[in-house]
């Protein structure tokens, strides 16, 4: 398993103890697979870090890569949004990060991501 990129739906599911996400992350941990967490997704979900224990644990994991929205990714996100005629910066950042890492995306909204990239590989959570 090369790893997985998480969107906001996956993080919300993690906070709700969703078995599908817990199993997915446990498998990743067992195999040493990388977890990609776009910083835009983290910003969308984090509200009370002291109470969001699972999220905090995930972010601190050595196999979790929190990917900032820097100049290069911001430009790629803008181009992807223009090409798709959409406006969700977070979803576009998820797609950009997943493409770069050659990972599938754990998401609750695969249709939203497929509008941006029909070939994106998804795991519905």
N, C-alpha and C positions, 0 to 999 in steps of 0.2 A: 504494500500500500504506500504510494508516494506521499500521502498526506491528504489533508482536506482544508478547504477555505471555509470559514464560517460567516454566515450573514446574520443579521439581527434576529431573524426568526429562530435560528439555531441557538443563539445565546439566551433568548427568552425561554426557549424550551429547556435549556440547561438549568436555568434558574427555577423552573417549574418541575424539576426532577423527571423530565421526559426520558423514558427508558431508551428510546431510539438514539437520542443524543448521548446519553451516558454510555451506552454500548459502543457507539462510534468512537467516542473519545477514549474509552478503555482499550479498544483495539489499537488505536493510534499509539497510545502510551506503551502497550505491550510490544509493538513492532518498532518503536522508536520513530514513527512517522512524524513529519512536521505538521503543525497546526498553523495555518495562516489566518491572522486576525487583522483585517484592515482597520486602521485607527478610526476611520469614519464610522465603522460599525460599533466599535467600542464606545465612541462618543454618543451614538444613538441610543445605546442601551444602559450605560452606567448612570445610576441615579443616586445610590447610597452605597458607596464602596464598602463601608464597614459592615453592611448587612448582606451584600452580594458576595457571599463567601465563595461559592463555586466559581463565579466569574473571576474574582481576585486570584483564586488558586490557579485557574487556567492561564491567566495573564502572566503569572510568575513562573509557570512551568518552563524549564529550559528548552523544550521542543516547540514552544509557542513563539511565533514571529509576529510581533505587532508592526504592521507596515504603515508608515506615515504617508500622508498625502502631500508629497513634495512636488517640486516643479515638474519633473518628468511625468509622474503619475497624474498630476492635475491636468497637464496637457493631453495625456492619453484619455483621461476621463471626459474632458471637453469634446474631443474628437469623436469618441464613441457616442456620446449623447447627441451630437450633431448628426451623425450617421444614422442613428436609430430614431431620431425625432422625439426623444424622451428627455426627462429632466431630473431623474433621481440620481444625484451624485453618489450616494452610498451604494446603490445597486451597481452602478458603473464601476466604482472602485473595487467592489467584490469581484466583478468579472475580470478586470485588469489584473488583479492580484492572482486569481485562479489561473488565468492564462499563463502568466509569468512562471508560476510554480508548477504548472502542468498538473493541477489538482482538480478534483471534483469539488462541488460546492454543497455544503449542508444548508438547506433552505426550506422555509415553509411556503415560499412563493416562487416555484420554478418558472412559472409563466412570465413573471416580471423579468427574470434574468434571461430567458430565451428571446425576449423581444430585443435585448441588447446583443445577444450572441446565440443564434439558434443551435450552435454546436456545443454550448457549455454542458458539461457533465454534472448532473445534480443527484443528490440524495435527498429525498423529501423527508422532512422532520416535522 
